[in-house]
Amino acid sequence: MNTDKIALVTGANKGIGKEIARQLGQAGFTVLVGSRDLARGELAVKELLADGLDAVGIQLEVTDEKSVRTAAAQVESTYGRLDVLVNNAAIIPTGDDAASRIETGVLRSAFETNVIGLVGVTQALLPLLRKADRARIVNLSTSLASFAQVGDPESRMSTVLTLGYNSSKAAVNMVTVMLANELRETGILVNAADPGNCATDMGGWDAARTPAEGAAVAVRLATLGEDGPTGEVYAEEGRLPW
Ligand SMILES: NC(=O)c1ccc[n+]([C@@H]2O[C@H](COP(=O)([O-])OP(=O)(O)OC[C@H]3O[C@@H](n4cnc5c(N)ncnc54)[C@H](OP(=O)(O)O)[C@@H]3O)[C@@H](O)[C@H]2O)c1
């Protein structure tokens, strides 16, 4: 059995997820690069291997229970445990819109990937996280999920009219808090990371931050010491208000 620390990042074939995978690799982890399209994942793996990192592709479509089960079985048979899970995969669904206008099917698709997919992946991998010594779970969130920020009419966050994305990520925050409560006695720390607006397919290519800068906060939460926080959302500048 491999004795290195093992991390799995969902949606790691591009964007912030790929940079989280890279930085965890640089921190000494064997990184499982989750990708719904294995060929796209293998391109990222190739890049990470060329950088001298230990990366392995794993097919993982978070909305497909069979794919999730198969990935978990693969991690179990190869490594027997999982030290870090980063739930990074997410979408802003096509047609995302204001609360007064969004089509309910669009809202449903945001929850399907961003919340139900995330919970399904976490539940499938939890037995393996429990087998690790003090595992860490990091869920990618956003300031668009902050009631305090979206609720402030002076905030730029109040002008972004994407109910599907914002409300599904607010649900991710609640998943984070409730799972942290459940796992408090186990030593497993569960936190959410807001990478800030980063230049990716999702964030828009004119965003000020690089995906690597966005990845850093998630990596910090994935490598917290024993006395680290749990059930919180952090951005680079510190704790985010709910
Ligand atoms: N960029 C920002 O400004 C920003 C700000 C705040 C929070 N975030 C959060 O940071 C995370 C990464 O965002 P990003 O900007 O890197 O986005 P991105 O470039 O669009 O990448 C998203 C990743 O998620 C994958 N994905 C989407 N649906 C999936 C599914 N059903 N199953 C498996 N993988 C799936 C994508 O795979 P494909 O390549 O196959 O589509 C891709 O690998 C997200 O959780 C996002 O909400 C981003």
The ligand as a Gaussian input file, in Angstrom:
#p B3LYP/6-31G(d) Opt

LIG

0 1
 N      -13.428000      31.092000     -10.917000
 C      -13.938000      31.832000      -9.944000
 O      -13.894000      33.077000     -10.017000
 C      -14.555000      31.194000      -8.740000
 C      -14.965000      32.037000      -7.694000
 C      -15.530000      31.480000      -6.544000
 C      -15.659000      30.096000      -6.465000
 N      -15.250000      29.287000      -7.496000
 C      -15.414000      27.837000      -7.338000
 O      -14.177000      27.193000      -7.594000
 C      -14.414000      25.890000      -8.173000
 C      -13.641000      25.774000      -9.470000
 O      -14.073000      26.791000     -10.350000
 P      -13.322000      27.111000     -11.734000
 O      -13.412000      28.561000     -11.921000
 O      -12.023000      26.410000     -11.786000
 O      -14.354000      26.432000     -12.758000
 P      -14.128000      25.771000     -14.187000
 O      -12.896000      26.278000     -14.829000
 O      -15.439000      25.886000     -14.893000
 O      -13.866000      24.230000     -13.809000
 C      -14.884000      23.478000     -13.212000
 C      -14.448000      22.039000     -13.108000
 O      -15.560000      21.279000     -12.594000
 C      -15.808000      20.194000     -13.474000
 N      -17.191000      19.758000     -13.427000
 C      -18.317000      20.474000     -13.676000
 N      -19.388000      19.682000     -13.555000
 C      -18.936000      18.452000     -13.211000
 C      -19.554000      17.208000     -12.951000
 N      -20.882000      17.049000     -13.030000
 N      -18.775000      16.153000     -12.603000
 C      -17.437000      16.284000     -12.520000
 N      -16.784000      17.421000     -12.801000
 C      -17.535000      18.488000     -13.132000
 C      -15.397000      20.719000     -14.847000
 O      -15.224000      19.647000     -15.754000
 P      -15.305000      19.860000     -17.362000
 O      -13.988000      20.417000     -17.788000
 O      -15.569000      18.480000     -17.847000
 O      -16.445000      20.805000     -17.618000
 C      -14.104000      21.411000     -14.472000
 O      -13.076000      20.469000     -14.300000
 C      -15.922000      25.781000      -8.335000
 O      -16.462000      25.086000      -7.243000
 C      -16.384000      27.225000      -8.328000
 O      -17.717000      27.356000      -7.901000
 C      -14.715000      29.807000      -8.623000

